[in-house]
């Protein structure tokens, strides 16, 4: 009777490698992640992993996109403001759920198919608001820069009420030079991250609406594009 193949010799699917890589990265972060550790966990040679993904960078990109599958991705509707809020909330949820994986989303223009789903929603929303494509391209990237930056800052503990040591440092500032900073101490002690996030998104949306309203070509642009949605 032939001996059964060992785990190290058997075939392994790309999806199995990706799931294992995601789980390892999500639990250890980038400092604790390596192709060698992943291969050992799977019982395969490291070259097997690289055969499926080509390079470590491509694997990391796939891990970032894989994380997005754990959240509900929005779709385009007829309400562009709600669509932008939905995408923003989705990425904030991602940061809360997978804080160690989340920083990977700063590394790539897009992480893959799932990431492009949200980009389509954002671009459709900005066009629906009445912006020209040149504005849509720039503000679309600015939108992600803000949302990802806010979510990462929150995950790292920046967006939280200040504690006693922070309060003492602010209280020690020279009163006349830092008058506004010192006056905000009570508000900083009771900071509400949810309210800060909602207010920030609303300000972005108001800015988009104001920019579109000030563009003389916005009305004709709307009529030409038609703004088909999913």
C-alpha positions, 0 to 999 in steps of 0.5 A, spaced: 500 500 500 502 506 498 504 511 503 499 517 503 502 524 501 504 528 507 501 535 508 508 538 506 507 534 499 500 535 497 497 540 493 494 547 496 489 552 493 490 559 492 484 561 496 487 556 502 493 560 502 490 567 502 485 565 508 491 562 512 495 568 510 490 573 512 489 570 519 496 570 520 497 577 518 490 579 522 493 576 528 500 578 528 501 584 524 506 585 519 512 585 524 510 577 525 508 575 518 513 572 513 512 567 507 516 562 511 511 562 517 505 562 513 508 556 509 510 552 515 503 553 518 500 550 511 505 545 511 508 547 504 514 550 501 515 557 501 516 557 494 509 554 493 506 560 496 510 564 491 508 560 486 501 562 487 502 569 488 508 571 485 511 576 490 510 577 498 507 584 495 502 581 491 500 577 497 500 583 502 495 586 496 491 580 496 490 580 504 488 587 504 483 586 499 481 579 502 479 583 509 474 587 505 470 581 504 468 581 511 464 587 511 458 589 507 460 593 501 455 598 499 452 599 492 451 606 488 444 608 489 440 615 487 443 618 493 450 620 492 451 623 499 448 617 503 453 613 498 459 617 500 457 616 507 456 608 506 463 607 503 466 611 509 463 607 514 465 601 511 472 602 511 471 605 518 468 598 520 474 595 517 479 599 521 475 597 527 474 589 525 481 588 523 486 594 525 492 590 524 491 589 517 488 596 515 494 599 514 495 595 508 490 599 505 495 605 505 500 602 501 496 600 494 492 605 489 487 599 490 488 592 493 484 588 488 477 587 485 473 588 492 476 595 493 474 597 486 467 596 488 467 601 493 471 606 488 466 605 483 461 607 488 465 613 490 466 616 483 459 615 481 457 619 487 461 625 485 459 625 478 452 624 480 453 630 485 455 634 479 463 634 479 467 634 472 471 628 471 478 632 473 475 634 480 472 627 481 479 624 480 482 628 485 476 628 490 475 621 490 483 620 492 482 625 497 476 622 500 480 615 501 485 619 504 481 622 509 477 616 511 483 611 511 487 616 515 481 618 520 480 610 521 487 609 522 488 614 527 482 612 531 485 605 531 491 607 533 488 611 539 488 618 537 481 619 536 479 618 544 478 623 549 484 625 552 486 623 559 489 626 565 496 626 563 494 629 556 490 634 560 496 636 565 500 638 559 495 642 556 494 646 562 501 647 562 501 651 556 502 659 556 495 661 557 495 667 552 499 663 547 495 657 547 488 660 549 484 656 544 487 650 545 486 651 553 479 653 552 478 646 548 480 642 554 473 640 556 471 638 549 477 634 548 476 630 555 469 628 552 471 627 545 466 623 541 469 619 535 462 617 532 460 625 532 467 627 530 467 622 524 460 624 522 461 631 522 467 630 518 464 626 512 458 631 512 463 637 512 466 633 506 459 632 503 458 640 503 464 642 500 463 637 494 456 640 493 458 647 494 464 646 489 459 643 484 454 648 485 460 653 483 461 650 477 458 653 471 458 646 467 455 642 472 448 642 470 450 640 462 455 635 465 449 632 469 445 631 463 450 628 459 452 623 463 446 620 466 449 617 472 447 610 471 447 606 478 448 599 480 
